[in-house]
Amino acid sequence: MLLVVSVQLAQLIVNAGGVAAMVDYVGDTCGNIRLPGIMMLGYVGAHSENLAMAVIVSKVGFTLA
């Protein structure tokens, strides 16, 4: 039951445009403040290949410094 809810939550985040917003957030911030955003992208991408592709296609164009 918990896995189903998690997949549905991840799909809802992708459908609502949350991945693009989080990519922008991670790209605009510096240091440890970006860790929750990176974890969120990993959470979404870990649930299915389609969700992982949504994270990849969101044009992650930043470098971790």
N, C-alpha and C positions, 0 to 999 in steps of 0.2 A: 504494500500500500504506500509506504513512504517513497519508494522509487518512482511510482506513478506520479505522485504529487510533485516530486523533484523534476521529472521530465516535463510535466505540464508547466511548472514555474519557469523552467529554462526556455521553453517554447514561447511562453507569454512575454518574457523579456525580449526575445528576438523579434517577435511580432510587433512589439510596441516601440521598437527602435532603440532599445536600451544598449545594444552592443555598440552602435555607432557613437552614442553619447559617452559610453564608458571609454572607448578608444580615444575620443577627444579629451576626456578627463585625464587619462593616463599620459597622453602626449603633452598636455599643458602643465602638468605638475612635476615637481622634482622631489627626489629623496624618498623617504619612507612613506610619505602621504599617499603615494600611488599604489602601495601594496594591496589595499582592499580592492582596487579596480582590477589589478592583475589577477587577483584571486577570483573575482567575479567572472572574468573572461575565461579562466580555466574551468570554473564550475559549469558555465554554460556549455563550453566546448566538450566537456567530458561525458555528456549524456547521450549524444548520438553523432553519427557522421554528418548529418545535415546541419546540426547546430554548430559543430566544429567548423564546417565550411562557411557558415555565416560569420563566424569570428575571423576566419582567414580572409574572406572576401571584404571584410570591413576596412581593408587597406591600413593595416597596422604599419604606419610609416614613422615610427619614432625609434630612438635608440635608448637603451637603458644605460644611463651614466651614473 
